[in-house]
Amino acid sequence: SVLVVACVVAACVTLTKHDSDTSSNGVATSTKSVESMCQPTPYKQTCEKTLSAAKNVSDPKDYIKVAFEATVADIKNAIKNTEPVKKAASDPYTKDALLACEEVFDLAVEELRGSIARIENFDFSKMKDIVDDLKSWLSAVVAYEETCLDGFTKSEYSATRDEMMKLMSTTRELSSNALSMVNNFGEMITQNTGLTRKLLSNSDSFVEASNRKLLQISASKPNAVVSTSGGGQYKTIQEALQAVPRSSPTPFVILIKAGTYKEHIEIEKNMLNVVLIGEGPTKTIITGDQAVVPNRISTWHTATLGVCGDGFVMKDMGIENTAGPTKEQAVALRINADKAVLYNCNIDGYQDTLYAHSGRQFYRDCTITGTIDFLFGDASAVFQNCKLIVRKPGPNQACMITAQGRMRKDSLGGFVIQNCDIKADQALTSANPPVKVYLGRPWKEFSKTIIMQSNIDGFVDPSGWSPWNTTDFGIHTCFYAEYQNRGPGAALDKRVSTWRGYQKDISGDVINSFTAGKFINTQQPWLPMFDIPYEAGMMKIKDVVEDLKTWLSTVIAYEETCSDGFIKSEQSATHNKMMKILNTKELIFGETITKTTGLTRKLLSNSDWFVEASSHKLLQISPSKPNAVVSASGDGQYKTISGELNAVLMNYTTPFIILIKAGTYKEHIEIEKTGKCCNGGGVVKWHTTSLGVSGERFVIRDIGIENRAGPVKEQVVALRINDDKAIVYNYKIDGFQYILYAHSYR
C-alpha cells in the first residue's frame, strides 16, 4: 500500500542529510504525507525538511541508497576537515578516539546497507516481517553515534566533544527520527492486523534448518582447527579468521584447542556466522591487557576480542583482560553484532569487562567477572543461568555491576538478567574497609536493566542502585526493575524509592515482555535454532520448589548421619555435644522447607529431567556402546571398577557408561559427587558400604552387590545411595544388618 511505502521511505530516508537543491525535476514528496510521517518523530522540523527534499527519484530504494551515501560522505568529510578536530588529533588519545569514530560510522553505514538489502528482498506489503530487524539495526546506529562521542568524555577533551556534537547534531536527529518512525510503523501493523509472531520461513531463516544443532555437532566437523602446539592448520585465531568466507550465510566453525592465546582479535562486519568452539572455558583462553590507561586508547579499542559480524556463536571458551583494577576501562569482550550467542563461556576482567554494545545477544551458563560497570553497552541482551562475580576494585572505588546505555526511549536496548547468581569473590568480601557494591547505575539517560528470578548475595548495598557520579542524571528516566529475586541481597524495602525510574510495583505482564522469547526472539525466532538450553519465558518455579525441598531434606539427613555415628553408650557425651550443635541448624532448615516459595533458582532448567531425553533408552541400549569395559580376566580396558572410576573426568556432564564383565570384584567403591572414585573402609556404617554413590543420576543394572560380614557384626551396608535421581534395575543386593542404605534424595 501507499501508506506502507511511505512509512518505509520515511524511516530510512530520514537517516540521511540531503541537500534541498538536489534536483528540481521529478515528483516531490507530498506535504501531507511528510507531515503524517514526521508526526511521531522527536525532531519534526528536521524530519519535514529532509523528507521534503526527497525529489527526482523513481524508485524509493534508489532514493534511500543515494541519500545514505551522501550522508556518509558528508560525515567523513566533516571529520577530516573540521579545524578543531584536526588540531585535537595531535594528541595520541584523541587520534585513537577519532579513529574509533570513523570505524563506528562505517559500521553504521553497514547497518543501514543491511536494512536496504533486507527491504530490497521483500515485497513492501511484507514489511511487517522485518520490523524487529529494522528496530534492532537502527538502535545500533544510534549506539554507534553515541560511541563516537563517548571517546571524548574526559574533561580535557570537552572542546573536541563539543565540536563533534555540533558536527553530528543533524545526524543524531535523523537517526532518532528514523527509529521513532520504525517503532510507530511496527505499532501500526500490530494494531491494524493483529500481527503475532511469524516463524522463520525457509527462505530467510537466520540459521538454516541443517544447522539447527550447530553447537552439538560442529566441534566434530570444524572448518578450521587452531592449536598453539601446532596440531591444527593454524597457530593463532586471527590467522584462522582470515580463512572465513566474507558475507557467507553458512556457519564457519573454528575449533580452538586448549591453550592460552595472547591476541587482540577483531571479527569484522563481513565475517558472518563465525562459530568459535573451545575445549572448556578454563582450558581455551584468549587473553589481552589493553586498557585506556596507560595505552592511551579509547575503550572501543581495548577489547581482547571484538565482534562485529552478525550470527556470532562462541562456546566453551574463556576471554579475559588482565589489565587490572587501576587502569580504568579494559574490555575483555566487545560484541556489536546482531543475533550473537554465548554458551558456557568465562568473560573475565575488571572495569568494563563485557561491552554488550548493540544488537540482539543471548548469554547462557556464562561466568562474567569484573569491578566497575562490567556489563555495559546498549545491546538487547538476555543473560540466563549466568554467574556475575564482583571482584575487588582499586582503592576508594565502588563497584557497579551494570551500566546499561540506552540513549533513546524508543531504542530496543536493555539488559535482562534472569536466573543468574550475583556473587562476590573472596577478596572483595574480605576487603577492609568494605567495598560498596550496586546492581547498576544509569550510564545513559534511558538506561534499562531488569533483574529477575536471580540470586543476589548480601554484599550488595541495600539501596540496590547507584546514581551516576553522585548526580541525578537518569534516575527519573531510567527503567530499573527487580522481580522474584532471592537471597540476602534481594530485599526491596530499602531500594531507591525516590527514583521515578525504579519500578517499585511491576506487574507480571510487564515482566513477561522481558523474557527471552519476547525481548530478543520475537518476530522471527532465532534462538531455538541453536542446540543450547534456552528458556523462552519465566523459569519453571514449581519444579524448583520440589528440587529445593529434596536438597534441604538431604541437608538434614546428612546432619543426622553425623549424629548417628555417636549412638553407642561409650560415645554418649560426644553425641550430646553434637546434638546441641546440630539442633539449631535443623530447626532452621526445617522452617526453610516449610516456607519454601517460588523464588528459588532452577539450577538445571530444561535439561533437568529425571533421566535426560538423550538417556531415555539408556537401560535398554547402553551395554552395546559403553565408554569403558571392566573385566577381572583382563579382556577390558580395566581390571577393577575403581580403576575405571578414577579415570572419569571431573564433573562429567553426559552419561558415562561402564560395562562390567562377569566376575567377582572385591572392592570398596565410592562414587563421589565430582565423578571421581576413592577406595575406603572403616568402622562407622557410612564407611562399611561395598558401594557408596554420591554422584547425581546414577544408573545401575544387571549387577549384584553384597556385604559378607555376617549377622553378628552389626551394621554392614552393601549399597549406600545419597544421590539424586538414581535408578537401580534388575539388581541383587545381599547382606545382613543394614543391607541397603537409601540415605537421601530421589
N, C-alpha and C positions, 0 to 999 in steps of 0.2 A: 504494500500500500504506500501511498504518497507520504503518509504520516511516519511510517517506519523508515522510509528512505531519508526523510528529513531529520529524524532523530539520529540516525547513524551518521549522516553528514555533519550534523551539528556537533555530535560528540567527538568526532575525530578531527574535524576541521578546526575547532577551537583550540586544539593543541598547538596551533601554528600562528605565527605572525606573518601576515601577508600584506604587502604594500597596497594601499587603496587605489592606486592608479595603474594596477597591473594591466588592465585592458578595458576598454570601454565597449568592446564588442561582446556579444553573447547575451544570454538571458540572466538578469540579476536575480538574486535570491529574493523571494517575496518578503516584503516588510512584515507582513502579518505572520508569516512562518518564522521569521527571525525572532520577532518578539515572543512568540509562543515557545520557541526552543530555548530562548535565553531566560525565560521566566524563573526556572528553578536554580539558576546559577548564582554564586555569591558575587560575581563581578559582571553585572548585567551590561554596563556600558562597554566594557572590553569585549564582551561576547557579541553584542549587536554590531559593534564596529568591525569585528573580524568577519562575521557572517555576511554582513552587508557587502563586504569586498569580494565575496565569492562569485566571480563572474567568468565568463568565457571558457567554461569547461563543459564538455558534452557528457562526460562520464564522471559520476561522483567519485569513483575510485581514483581516476586520474587526478582529479582535483585534490584529493587527500594527499596523494604522493607529492605533487608539486608543492603544495603548501608546507608539508612536513619537511621536505628537503630544503626549502627556503629558510625555514626556521633554524634548522641545524646549522646551516652555513652562517646565518646571522649570529648565532650564539658563539660559534667558534671564532668568527671574526672579532667579535666584541672582546673575547678573552685575550686574543693576541694583540689587539690594537689599543685597548684602553690604557692610557698612560700610567695611572696609579698602579694598575696591576703589573705593568712592565717593571716599574720601579721596585715593587714589593718582591718581584721574582728573583732579586739578588740574594735573598735570604734562603738558605737550604730548605728550611721547613716550608716556607711559602711556595717555593718551587715544587716541592712534593705535593702540597695541597692543591696547587693549580693543575698538576699532572693528574691527580685524582679527579678533579673537576672534569677534565677532558674525558677521562675514562668513563665516568658515570653518565656524562651526557651522551657519549657514544652508546652506552648500554640503554639509555632512554630511547635513543633512536631505534635500536634493535627491537625494543619492546613495542614501539609503535609500528614498525615494519611488520612485526609478527601479527599485530592486530589487523593491519591492512591485508596481509596474506590470508588471514583467517576469514575476513569478510569476503575476499575475492572467491573463496572456495564454497561459499554458501549463497543460496538464494536469499534475498533480503527478507522474504517472508518467514525465513527460518532463523532470524537473528536472535530470537529468544534462546536458542540453543547455546549461544556463546556469550551471553551476558555475564556470566560468572567469570569467564576468562577475561573479558574486557575490563571488568571491575578490578580484577587482580593485577592486570598489566598496567592499567592507568594508576592504580595505587602505587605500583613500583616506580612509575615515572615521577610521581610526587616525592617518593622517598629518595630517588636519585638526586633530584634538585636540592633537597634538604641536606643530603650527604655532602654535596659540594660546599655548602655554607658551613657545615659542621667542622670543616677543616680550618676555619678561622675564628674559633670560639674564644681563644685566649685573648686577654686584654691587649697584648702587644700587637695583635693582628686585627684590631677593631676597625681601623681605617680601611684595610683591604676588604674586610667583611662588608662594611657599609657600601663600598664601591661595587662589590659583587651583587649585593642585594638590589642596588639600583639597576645594574645590568640585567638581572634576572626577573625584575618585578613583573613585566608583562608575561614572560614565560610562565611564571608561577601562577598568575591569574588564569591564564589559558588552560593550564593543566587542571587547575581546581574546577574551572567551569566544565571541562570535559568529563571529569569524574562525576560531577553533580548530574550532568545530562544522562550519563550511562545509568547511574543509580535510579534516576527518575524514569528512564526507559524501562528498566527492569521492574520497577513497581507498577508501571502502566500495564506491562504484559501480564504480571501476576494478577492484578485486579480485573483486567478485562477478559482474560482467558482461563483463569483458574489454573494456571500452569503449575504442575508438580514436577518432581524430579524426572528428568529424562535420562534413561540409561544410555550408556555409550553405544553408539551404533558401530557396526563392523568397519565402516569407512573412516571413522575419525577417533578411534579409541586411542587413549593416551599410551597404553601398552597393549600390544596385540595379544589375542587370546592365547597364542602359543607361548607367550612369556608370562602367563599369569602366576606361575610358580617359580618365578625368576630366582628369588632368594634361596629356594630349596635346591634347585638343580644346577645353578650357574657355576658354583665353585668347582664342580667336577668337569666342566667343559668351558674353561675360560678362553677368551680370545688372546690373552697375554698373561705371562707369569713374570713377577718381579721377585728377585731374591738378592739380598746383599752378598750372599756367598757365591753367587754366580750360577745357581741351579735353575735359573729361568732364562727367558730371552733377554731380560733387561735387569740392570743392577739398580736403577733408580725409577721412581714412579713417574717423574717428569718425562723420562725417555719413553716409557710405555704410552703416555698420553699423546705423544706425537704420532702414534700409530692409529689413533682414534679417527675414523672417517668423519669428516665435517658434515654437520646438519643431517646426520643419518637417523632415521626413525627406529633403527634396530639397536637394542642394547649392546654395548661393548663392555664385556666383563673382564676386569683385571684382577687376577688373584695375586695377592701380595703376601709372600711368605713371612714367617716370623722374623723379626729383626727390628732395629731402630733405624729409621730413615730421616736423616737430618736434611730436610729440603724445605724450600718455600715454593709451594705448588699453586698454580692457577689453572683451573678448569675453565676454558674460555667459553664465551657465549655460544659459539657454534659447535661445541662439543656436547651434543645432546645424548641423553640416556646412558651416561657413563656409570658403570657399576664397579665400586671398589669393595673387594671382599678380603678380609684378613684372616688370620688364624687365631684370633682372640684379641679382645681389647687391651689385654696386658702383654700380648706377645708381638703383635704387629703395631708399631707405634711410629707416627710421623711427628717429628719434634722440630721446634724452632724457638728463637728467643728474641725476635724483633719487637721493639717497643718504641713508643713515642719518645721516651727518654731512655737512653741517650742517642738513639739512632736519628733523631730529628726528622721523623717521617710522620705522615698522617695515620690516624687509626686504621683507615682503609687498607693501607699497605703493610700493617703489622701482622696480618693473618698468616699463620703457618700453612693453612690450606684455604684458598679462596675458590668458591664455586659459583660460576655464572651460568653454566649450561643447564637447561631445564631437564627434568626427568632424572636427576642425580639420585643414586642409591649408594649407601655405604652400610656395611655390615661387619661386625666382629673386628673392629679396629679401634685404635686409640689415637687421639690428636692432642698435642699439648703445646703450650707456650711457656717456656721456663724462665721468662724474664724476671719473675719475682714480684713481690708486692709493692715495691717502691719505685718502679719505673713507669708508672701511670698506665695508659691503655696499651694492652698487649694481647691481641686477639689470637686465639688458637684456631678457631674455625669461623669463616665468614661464608654465609650462603645467601646469595641474591639470585636465586633460581626458583622457578615455579615447579611445583609438584616434586619436592625432594623428600626422600625417606631415609631415616637413620635408624638402625636397629642394632641393639647390643653394642653400643659404642661408648667409649670413655672420651670426654672432652675436658681437658684439664688446663687450668690457668689461674690467673689472679684477677686483675681488673679487666673487664670486658672480654671474658673468655669466649663466649658464643655470640657472634654478631648475626642474629637471625634477621637479615636486612630487609628482604622483601620476598614476595611470592608465597605460595601455599607450602607449608612444611609440616612433616609429621615425625616425631621422635618417640621411639618405643624402647623401653628397657635400657635406657642410656643413663650413664652417670656423668654429671656435669659439676665441676668444682670451680670455685673462684672466691673473690673477695667483694669487690665493688662493681655493681651493675653487671654481673657476669652473665645475665641473659638480657640482651638489649637489641634494639632494632625495630623495624616496623613490618615484619613478616606476619602473615596469618599462620600462627604456629600452634600446634597441639602437642603437648608433652604427656605421654601416658606411661604409667608404671616406671617413671624415672626416679633417680636419686639426685637431689640437688644438695650438694655438700658445701657448706660455707667454711672457708679457710681463714686462718689468722691474717689480718691485713697488716699494713705498716703502722708505725707509731701514730697515735692520735687519729686514727681513721675509724669510721664506722662502716658497716657492710650493708649494702642493699642488694638483694638477690636479683630483682628485675628492674629494668629501666626501659619500659616499652615506649616506642617513639612515634605514635600515630600523630600526624600533623593536621589532618583534616577530619572533621567529624564524620564525613561520609566515606572515608577510606576504609578498606577492609581489614587493615592491620589489627592485631591483637594477640596476646599470649593466653593460652588456656592450659593450666597445669592440673591434670586430672589423675587421681590415684597415685600421686607421687609421694616420695619420702623426703621431707625437708629436714636436714640434719646438719650438725656441726662436726668438724674434725676435732681431734683431741687437743691440738694446740690452741684452738680458739676457745674451747670450753675451760681450759686451764689458764687462760691469759689473765694477767694481773697488771693494771686494772682490767675489769671486764670490758669486752667489746660490745658496743651496741649493734644489733642486727635487726634489719627490717625486711619485710617481704618485697618491698619495692618503693620506687619514687617516680614521679611523672617527669620523664625526660623531655617530652613534648606536650603541647597543650592538651591534646585529646588522648593521652596515654590510656591504654586499655589492657587490663590484666584480670583474669578470673582464676581463682584457685578453688578447686572443688574436689571433694571426696579424697583429700590428701591427708597425710600425717604431718603435723607441724610440731617439732620438738620445742621444749620450754625455753630455749635460748633466745627465741625471737621476742623482741620488745613487745609488751602488751598493746602498745598503740598500733602495732602492725605495719604501718606505712609511714614513710618519711617525706617531708617536703623537699623540694629541690634547693639545696644550699640555703636553708632557713628562710626561703621566700614563700609566698603563697601562690607561686606560679603553678598553674594546672590543677590545683587542689579542688577547684569547683567545676572544672570542665573534664577531668579525667573520668574513667569508668573502672572502678575497682570493686570487685565482688568476691565474697567467700561463701562457700556453700557446702554443707555436710562434711566439713573437715573434722579431724580428730587429733588427739594428742594434747599435751600440756600447753602448747603454744597456740591452740586453736580457739581459745575463749574469745568472745567478741565484745564482752562488756566494757572493755577499756580501749576499743578501737577509736579511730579518728572521727568521732561522731559529728564534728563541726564541718567536715569536708562535704560539700554537696556532691562531689564526685564519688564518694564512697557509698555503695549501695547497701544500706542497712537492712532493708527488707526486700530482698529479691525473690521473685516467685519461681516456682518450678518450671513454668512455661518459658520464662526468660532464660533460665539456666539451660534448658534443653536446646536453645538456639546456639549454645556454645559447645555442644557435644561435637565430636569429630565428624559425625555423619552430616551435620548441618553447617558447621562453621567453615570447614575446608573441603568438604567432599559432597557438594550439593548437586548442582545441575547435571554434571556429568561425573558420576562416581569413578574415582581412580584408585583409591586406596585398596579396595578389595582385590585389585589386580595383583597385588603383591602377597606372597605367601608368608605373611607375618601375623602375629597376634594383633588384633585390631578390634576395638570396641567402638561401634558407631554411636551408641547412646550412653546413658548413665551405667555405671558399673552395677552388676547384679548383687545387690546388697544382701538378699535373703541367703544366698549361698555362702556369703562371707560370714554371716552370723553363725551358721552351722559349723563352719571351719573354726571360728573363734571359740565356740563352746567346746569343741573337741580338743583344741590345743590347750585351753585353760584347764580343762578337766585333766589333761595329761600332766600339766604342771603340778597339780595337786597329787596325782598318782606318784610322780617322781618324789615329791616331798615325803609322802607316806612310805615309799620304798626305802628311803633313807632311815626313817624311824624303825621300820621293820627289821633292820639289821641289828637292833639292840634289844630284842624282845626276851632273851633269856634272863633269868633272875640275877645272874652274876653281872649283868650289864645294865641293871635297872637304874643306877644313878646316871649313867650316860644317857640312857633312854629318856629319863625325866628332863635332863638339860636340853636334849634335842627337841623334845616336845614343846618346851617353853619357847624355843627359838622359832619353831615352825608354826605354832598356833596362830600367831598374828598374821602371818603370810597367808595361811589357809583361809582365814576369815576374809581377808581382802580379796583373794581370788574367787572365793565362793560368792561374795557380793558382786564381783565383776561379772560372773557368769549370769547371775540373776538379772542384772541390769544391762546386759549386752543390747546395744541398739544397732541400727543400720548405718552407723558411721565408721565402719571398720574396713580396713584395706582388703581387697581381694588380691592376694599375692599371686595367685596362679589363674588369672582370668582366662577365659576362652579355652585354654588347653588343660584346665584343671579338672579333667574327668577322672572318675574313679579308676577306670582303665582308659587311657587315651585312645582316640579314634584309630591311630596307627597300630595299636596293640589289641584291637578288639578280638582278633583271632589268634592272639599270641599263644594261648594254651593249645590251640589246635595245630599250628604250623611251625612253631619255633624250633623243635628239635632238628628239623632238616636244614636250618640255616643259623647255626649257633655262631656266636662271636668267639667262643673258645671251647675246647674239649678237654675234659679231665679224665684220666684213666690210670688206675692203680697199676696196670700192667705196662704202662709206658707207651701206648699207641695213641696218645693225645699230646697236646702241647704241654700239659702239666700233669704231674703225678698226684698233687694234692689240691684240694679245693682252696685252702688258704693261700697257696702259692699263686693261684689264679686271681683271687680277690685282691691280693697285694699289687697286682699289675693293673687293676682297673683305675682309670683316671679319676681324679678328684671331681666330685660333682658331675658325674657322667649324666647327661640330660636325656638321652634316648635309651630304650630298653637294651640292656647288655645281657645277652643270653649265654648261659654256660650249660653245655651238655655234659652230664656226669655219667660215665660208663659204669656198667655193673661192677660191683666190688664193695669191699668194706673199708671205710675210711675212718681211721681212729684219729679224730681231730677235735679240738675245741675252737669253734669258729665264731667270730664276732663281725657282723656286717654293720659298720658304723654309718652315721648319717652322711659323712663325707664320701662314702662309697669305698673306703679302704678297709682292710681287714687287720685285726690284731689277734694273735693267739693268746689265750689266757686261761687261768684256772684259779681256784680259791675255795674258801670255805663258806662264804656267805652265799645264800641261794641265788642271788643275782649272778654270781660267777660260776655256779655249778652247771650252768646250761651247756649242752653239747653244741647247740646252735643258738646264737643271740642275734636278733635282727633289729636294727635301728633305722636303716635307710628306707626312705619312703617308696611306696609302690612295689614292694617285694612280692614276687610271684614264685611259687614252688609247686612242682607237680611230679608225680610218679617216683617219689623218693621215700625211704624210710629213715627214721632217726630214733635213736634210743639212748637211754642212760642206764647202765647196768649196775649201778652202785648197790642195788638190793633194797629189801624192805626195812632194814634196821639202821640205815644211815641217814635218816631224817630227809630233809629237803634235797632232792636231786632232780633238777629240771632237765628234760630232754630238749624242749624248744621254748625259747622266750621271744615274744614279738612285742616290741614297743615301737611300732612302725605304723604310719598312717596309710590306709588304703592298701592293705596287704591281702593277698589271695593265696589260699592253700587248697590244692586239688589233688585227689587220689593219693593221699599221703598217709603213711602209717607212723604213729608216734607211740613208742613203748617206754615204760619206766615203772616207777613205784610211787613214792610220795612226790607230789608237785611235778607231774609229768609235763603238762603244758602250762606255761606261764603267759597267758594272754593279758599282758600288762596294761596296755593303754591304746588309744586311738581306735580307728575303724578297721 
